[in-house]
Structure formats: C-alpha cells, structure tokens
Amino acid sequence: MPEPVLSVDGLVRRFGDLVAVDDVSFRIEEGETYGLLGPNGAGKTTAISVVAGLLSCDGGEIRLGGQRVGPNHVAVKAMTGLVPQELAIYPDLTGRENLNFFGRLEKLRGAELKRRTDEVLEVIGLADRAGDLTKEYSGGMKRRLNIGIGLLHQPKLLILDEPTVGVDPQSRNSILEAVEALAGEGMSVLYTTHYMEEAERLCDRIGILDHGAMMAEGTRDELLALTGETDRVHLEGTGDLDGVTNALASLDPVRSVANDRRSIDLIVLDAPAALAEIVGIASASGMSITDVEVARPDLESVFLNLTGRALRN
C-alpha cells in the first residue's frame, strides 16, 4: 500500500488540565477529502493546528509525506496549505496584490508567481475582481481569497478550518464548488466543519469528533450503518393499494411495507438504488402515484446515536 499523505497516530494535546485532543488517529490518502465533523469546541481547530505544525503535541505522532510534523520542522510545513477561520488578507491590497505578497513569502517569483496567481484566481472564481481592493469584497469573496492564498504553493495537503462560517448561501456554494474542484484535481484536503451537509457533500471519509475524542470514522455509508437505521420511502396515490403492497413486499431491498388506504410506506435498503424498481412495480400493479418521498438517515442521526445529543447542541 502506498504511504498516506497524512498519518495521525494517537494525537494528544493538552492546555493545562484540559485535554483538547485525546488519542486521535486518522489517515488521509492522496486525492482524498477527509472531514473532521463535530460541534464547536470539539477539538477540530486544535487538531488541525497540531497537524499544520503550529502547536506541538503532548502525545502521538504526525507524519506528512513521510516526514514528522512539529513546530520546529520547517521543511515539512511547506507541504501544507492552511486556511484558518479568521481571514488572513490585507484589506488595502487588491486580490492580486494579496496573492503576490503571500506568494513571495512562499518563495515564488517572476513568471512562476504570475502563473500561479492567475491559476488560483480562476480556481477561486475571482479573476474578474482581481484588481479590486479586498475591503470592497463580500464576505464570501474574502473567504475564497483566503483559500486561494493557501493554494499558491501547491501544497500536498490543504487544511480548511470551517471555511464557510458566516457567509451567505450563494458564497457558501461557491466555496464548496471550489473545494470539489480541488479534490477533482487530486489534491488531498483536510476539512473541518460542524455542518453535516458539507461533510456529506465533500468528504470521502469523515471522522466524528466530540470532546476531543474520535467517536467514529469511515465513509458516509459506513457511519450511517452504525445507527442501524434504514431508508424510508413514502408513496402517495390512488388505486389497488393492497395489491400494490403485496407486490412491493416481494422485492429484495424492501424490509417492510404498509398502507393506510391513501399512501404506502416502505422500509428499504439503499432506497436511491431501489426507487426506480419500486415506482415501476407500484405503477404496474395499479397505483396512480401522485407523490414520492425518500427519507435517509444522515450524519445528524449518527452523531446523536454516538453522543446522545444533536450535532448543534
């Protein structure tokens, strides 16, 4: 097996008597987007600060590209692009000037700096506003520029700490699209969020943090399997619902089916894959369908199952 881009083994970080990160381990492979999901105060920012080499660890080991990470390991820090929650841009410089300034800090010069600046402006969707002062940018545009700064030196690992906090829905979607584009180009991404829908949309695998501990990790489907919950399909319509109910009960993915004379409710394994067959059988068996609803367990239910409280509590 190839070595992962990032390996975190038994990470511990304390602040006095407070254990902020408690024996956390995970891996990120090349081209993978890995999400740390948890409420505010779960330890996400502390964990990524240690991964980025900004804080030392009190236990465990972190390796990036096979090299050990720590505050004094300067060379390995260059492999990381860190995008913090707080904006790290100069409001009295234009977008391009900000990128040029931070690019020079990363030892980019001349034609290479111009090429990377132009490429990053396209990726973050700010090419047409590159000459405007950033104090004139919207909150979402500033967030995208923040991401662009972390991309300039083409890091092996891009770390994004809650990049959509406080932005409007349109800007949020633009940021998510930019992250998706980076993942599509093969960049490894460590993404922290307390928004489950972002983790579900972006992340190949997800680690759920609470009170500094890793409660569970895996793909979305692997985490959902922990709850023991299944998908539900609701069909509304008219016709011979008893006959339709009997026909649907014979399908392999259907675990149970019932009707109340106006609608049919099914418990189904992998409803999206089975939905076309369910609708087809129902229609062929005499049901005139007026509405279809699919309800799937989500990461909110996983978090509730693991911790006994909702994600946003």
C-alpha positions as CSV (number, residue, x, y, z in Angstrom):
1,M,0.0,0.0,0.0
2,P,1.3,3.5,-0.8
3,E,2.1,5.7,2.2
4,P,-0.7,8.1,3.1
5,V,-0.2,11.8,2.5
6,L,-1.0,12.4,6.2
7,S,-0.9,10.0,9.1
8,V,-2.0,11.0,12.6
9,D,-1.4,8.4,15.3
10,G,-2.6,8.8,18.9
11,L,-2.6,12.6,18.9
12,V,-2.9,14.2,22.3
13,R,-2.9,17.9,23.0
14,R,-3.5,19.5,26.5
15,F,-3.9,23.0,27.7
16,G,-3.2,22.7,31.4
17,D,-5.7,20.3,32.8
18,L,-7.9,20.4,29.7
19,V,-7.4,17.6,27.2
20,A,-8.4,19.3,24.0
21,V,-7.5,16.4,21.7
22,D,-7.5,12.9,23.2
23,D,-5.8,10.0,21.4
24,V,-7.0,10.9,17.9
25,S,-5.8,8.8,14.9
26,F,-6.7,9.1,11.2
27,R,-5.2,8.9,7.7
28,I,-5.6,10.9,4.5
29,E,-4.7,9.4,1.2
30,E,-3.6,11.1,-2.0
31,G,-6.5,12.9,-3.6
32,E,-8.8,12.3,-0.6
33,T,-11.0,14.8,1.1
34,Y,-11.2,13.9,4.8
35,G,-13.7,15.7,7.1
36,L,-13.5,16.3,10.8
37,L,-17.1,16.8,11.8
38,G,-18.1,18.0,15.3
39,P,-19.7,20.8,17.2
40,N,-17.9,24.0,18.2
41,G,-15.4,23.1,21.0
42,A,-15.0,19.5,19.8
43,G,-11.2,19.9,19.3
44,K,-11.2,20.3,15.5
45,T,-9.2,23.6,15.3
46,T,-6.7,22.3,17.9
47,A,-6.2,19.1,16.0
48,I,-5.5,20.9,12.7
49,S,-3.2,23.4,14.4
50,V,-1.1,20.5,15.5
51,V,-1.3,18.9,12.1
52,A,-0.1,22.2,10.5
53,G,2.8,22.4,12.9
54,L,1.6,25.5,14.7
55,L,1.3,23.6,18.0
56,S,3.3,20.8,19.5
57,C,1.6,17.6,20.5
58,D,1.7,16.1,24.0
59,G,1.5,12.6,22.7
60,G,1.3,10.7,19.5
61,E,2.9,11.3,16.1
62,I,2.0,13.1,12.9
63,R,3.7,12.4,9.5
64,L,3.1,14.4,6.3
65,G,4.6,12.9,3.2
66,G,6.5,10.5,5.4
67,Q,8.2,13.3,7.4
68,R,7.5,14.1,11.0
69,V,5.4,17.2,11.7
70,G,6.2,19.7,14.5
71,P,6.7,23.4,15.2
72,N,10.5,23.1,14.6
73,H,10.2,21.1,11.4
74,V,10.2,23.9,8.9
75,A,10.6,22.0,5.7
76,V,7.5,19.8,6.2
77,K,5.4,22.9,6.9
78,A,5.9,23.9,3.3
79,M,3.9,20.9,2.3
80,T,0.8,22.3,4.0
81,G,-1.6,25.0,3.0
82,L,-3.5,26.2,6.0
83,V,-6.7,28.2,5.6
84,P,-7.8,29.4,9.1
85,Q,-11.2,30.5,10.2
86,E,-10.0,34.1,10.6
87,L,-9.4,36.0,7.4
88,A,-5.6,36.4,6.7
89,I,-5.7,39.1,4.0
90,Y,-4.8,42.7,3.7
91,P,-7.9,44.9,3.0
92,D,-6.0,47.8,1.4
93,L,-4.4,45.5,-1.2
94,T,-6.2,44.1,-4.3
95,G,-6.9,40.4,-4.6
96,R,-3.9,40.0,-7.0
97,E,-1.6,42.0,-4.7
98,N,-2.6,39.8,-1.7
99,L,-1.8,36.7,-3.7
100,N,1.5,38.2,-5.0
101,F,2.5,39.1,-1.4
102,F,1.8,35.7,0.1
103,G,3.3,34.0,-3.0
104,R,6.6,35.8,-2.4
105,L,6.5,34.6,1.2
106,E,6.4,31.1,-0.3
107,K,9.4,31.9,-2.5
108,L,7.5,32.2,-5.7
109,R,9.0,34.8,-8.1
110,G,8.6,36.2,-11.6
111,A,6.8,34.2,-14.3
112,E,6.0,31.3,-11.9
113,L,4.3,33.7,-9.4
114,K,2.2,35.3,-12.1
115,R,1.3,31.8,-13.5
116,R,0.2,30.5,-10.1
117,T,-1.6,33.7,-9.2
118,D,-3.6,33.6,-12.5
119,E,-4.4,29.9,-11.9
120,V,-5.6,30.4,-8.4
121,L,-7.7,33.4,-9.3
122,E,-9.5,31.1,-11.8
123,V,-10.0,28.3,-9.3
124,I,-11.5,30.6,-6.7
125,G,-13.6,32.5,-9.2
126,L,-12.1,35.9,-8.6
127,A,-10.3,36.5,-11.9
128,D,-12.7,39.3,-12.8
129,R,-12.3,41.1,-9.4
130,A,-8.5,40.6,-9.1
131,G,-7.8,44.3,-9.4
132,D,-10.3,45.4,-6.7
133,L,-9.3,46.2,-3.2
134,T,-10.3,43.3,-0.9
135,K,-12.0,45.7,1.5
136,E,-14.6,46.0,-1.2
137,Y,-15.1,42.2,-1.4
138,S,-18.1,40.5,0.0
139,G,-17.6,38.1,2.9
140,G,-17.7,35.1,0.6
141,M,-15.2,36.6,-1.8
142,K,-12.8,37.2,1.1
143,R,-13.2,33.6,2.2
144,R,-12.4,32.4,-1.3
145,L,-9.3,34.6,-1.5
146,N,-8.3,33.1,1.9
147,I,-8.5,29.7,0.3
148,G,-6.5,30.9,-2.7
149,I,-3.6,32.0,-0.5
150,G,-3.4,28.5,0.9
151,L,-3.2,27.1,-2.6
152,L,-0.5,29.2,-4.1
153,H,2.5,27.0,-3.4
154,Q,0.6,23.8,-4.4
155,P,0.7,22.0,-1.1
156,K,0.5,18.3,-0.7
157,L,-2.3,18.9,1.9
158,L,-4.8,21.7,2.1
159,I,-6.3,22.3,5.5
160,L,-9.6,24.2,5.6
161,D,-10.9,25.2,9.0
162,E,-14.6,26.0,8.9
163,P,-14.3,27.9,5.6
164,T,-18.0,28.7,5.2
165,V,-18.7,30.2,8.6
166,G,-20.6,33.5,8.4
167,V,-21.1,33.6,4.6
168,D,-24.3,33.8,2.6
169,P,-25.7,30.7,0.8
170,Q,-24.5,31.7,-2.6
171,S,-21.0,32.4,-1.5
172,R,-21.0,29.2,0.6
173,N,-21.9,27.2,-2.5
174,S,-19.1,28.8,-4.5
175,I,-16.6,27.8,-1.8
176,L,-17.9,24.2,-1.8
177,E,-17.6,24.1,-5.6
178,A,-14.0,25.3,-5.3
179,V,-13.2,22.6,-2.8
180,E,-14.8,20.0,-5.0
181,A,-12.8,21.2,-8.0
182,L,-9.5,20.8,-6.0
183,A,-10.4,17.3,-4.9
184,G,-11.2,16.5,-8.6
185,E,-7.7,17.6,-9.5
186,G,-6.2,15.2,-7.0
187,M,-5.4,17.5,-4.0
188,S,-5.6,16.0,-0.5
189,V,-7.9,18.1,1.7
190,L,-8.5,18.1,5.5
191,Y,-11.8,19.9,6.0
192,T,-13.3,20.8,9.4
193,T,-16.9,21.7,9.8
194,H,-19.9,21.5,12.1
195,Y,-22.3,21.4,9.1
196,M,-23.2,17.8,8.3
197,E,-24.4,18.7,4.8
198,E,-21.0,20.0,3.9
199,A,-19.3,16.8,5.2
200,E,-21.8,14.6,3.3
201,R,-21.2,16.6,0.1
202,L,-17.5,17.0,0.1
203,C,-15.8,14.2,2.1
204,D,-14.7,10.8,1.0
205,R,-14.3,9.8,4.7
206,I,-15.4,11.5,7.9
207,G,-14.1,11.5,11.4
208,I,-16.6,12.5,14.1
209,L,-15.0,14.4,17.0
210,D,-16.7,15.2,20.3
211,H,-14.9,16.5,23.5
212,G,-11.6,15.9,21.8
213,A,-12.1,12.2,21.1
214,M,-12.7,10.4,17.8
215,M,-16.1,8.8,18.2
216,A,-16.1,7.1,14.8
217,E,-14.8,7.4,11.3
218,G,-15.5,6.0,7.9
219,T,-17.4,6.7,4.7
220,R,-20.8,8.2,4.9
221,D,-22.4,4.8,4.4
222,E,-20.2,3.2,6.9
223,L,-21.1,5.8,9.5
224,L,-24.8,5.5,8.8
225,A,-24.6,1.8,9.2
226,L,-23.6,2.4,12.9
227,T,-27.1,3.7,13.6
228,G,-28.9,0.6,12.4
229,E,-31.4,2.9,10.6
230,T,-32.7,2.2,7.1
231,D,-34.1,4.3,4.3
232,R,-37.8,5.1,4.1
233,V,-39.9,5.5,1.0
234,H,-43.4,7.1,1.1
235,L,-45.7,6.8,-1.9
236,E,-49.0,8.7,-2.2
237,G,-51.7,7.9,-4.8
238,T,-54.8,6.0,-5.6
239,G,-55.6,2.5,-6.9
240,D,-55.4,-1.0,-5.5
241,L,-53.1,-0.2,-2.6
242,D,-53.5,-3.6,-1.0
243,G,-52.4,-5.3,-4.3
244,V,-49.5,-2.9,-4.7
245,T,-48.5,-3.5,-1.1
246,N,-48.3,-7.3,-1.7
247,A,-46.3,-6.8,-4.9
248,L,-43.8,-4.5,-3.2
249,A,-43.3,-6.8,-0.3
250,S,-41.7,-9.4,-2.6
251,L,-38.8,-7.1,-3.6
252,D,-35.4,-8.0,-2.1
253,P,-34.5,-4.5,-0.9
254,V,-37.9,-4.0,0.9
255,R,-37.8,-4.9,4.6
256,S,-41.4,-3.9,5.4
257,V,-44.3,-2.3,3.7
258,A,-47.7,-1.0,4.9
259,N,-50.5,1.2,3.6
260,D,-53.2,3.3,5.2
261,R,-55.6,3.4,2.1
262,R,-54.1,6.7,1.0
263,S,-50.4,6.0,0.9
264,I,-47.8,3.3,1.1
265,D,-44.8,3.4,3.4
266,L,-41.7,1.2,2.9
267,I,-38.5,0.5,4.8
268,V,-35.9,-0.1,2.2
269,L,-32.2,-0.9,1.9
270,D,-30.5,1.7,-0.3
271,A,-33.6,3.5,-1.4
272,P,-32.0,5.5,-4.2
273,A,-30.9,2.3,-5.9
274,A,-34.2,0.6,-5.4
275,L,-36.5,3.6,-6.1
276,A,-37.0,3.1,-9.9
277,E,-38.0,-0.5,-9.4
278,I,-40.3,0.4,-6.5
279,V,-42.1,3.0,-8.6
280,G,-42.2,0.8,-11.6
281,I,-43.8,-2.2,-9.7
282,A,-46.3,0.1,-7.9
283,S,-47.4,1.7,-11.2
284,A,-47.6,-1.7,-12.9
285,S,-49.6,-3.1,-10.0
286,G,-52.3,-0.5,-10.4
287,M,-51.2,2.6,-8.3
288,S,-51.5,6.1,-9.8
289,I,-48.7,7.8,-7.9
290,T,-49.1,11.5,-7.1
291,D,-46.1,11.9,-4.8
292,V,-42.8,10.1,-3.8
293,E,-40.7,10.9,-0.8
294,V,-37.4,9.3,0.3
295,A,-36.0,9.8,3.8
296,R,-32.5,8.6,4.6
297,P,-30.6,8.6,7.9
298,D,-28.0,11.4,8.0
299,L,-24.9,12.3,9.9
300,E,-27.0,14.2,12.4
301,S,-28.6,10.9,13.4
302,V,-25.1,9.2,13.6
303,F,-23.9,12.0,15.9
304,L,-27.0,11.7,18.1
305,N,-26.6,7.9,18.2
306,L,-22.9,8.2,19.2
307,T,-23.1,11.0,21.7
308,G,-26.8,11.2,22.9
309,R,-27.1,14.8,21.7
310,A,-27.7,16.7,18.5
311,L,-24.7,17.9,16.5
312,R,-25.5,21.6,17.1
313,N,-26.1,21.4,20.8
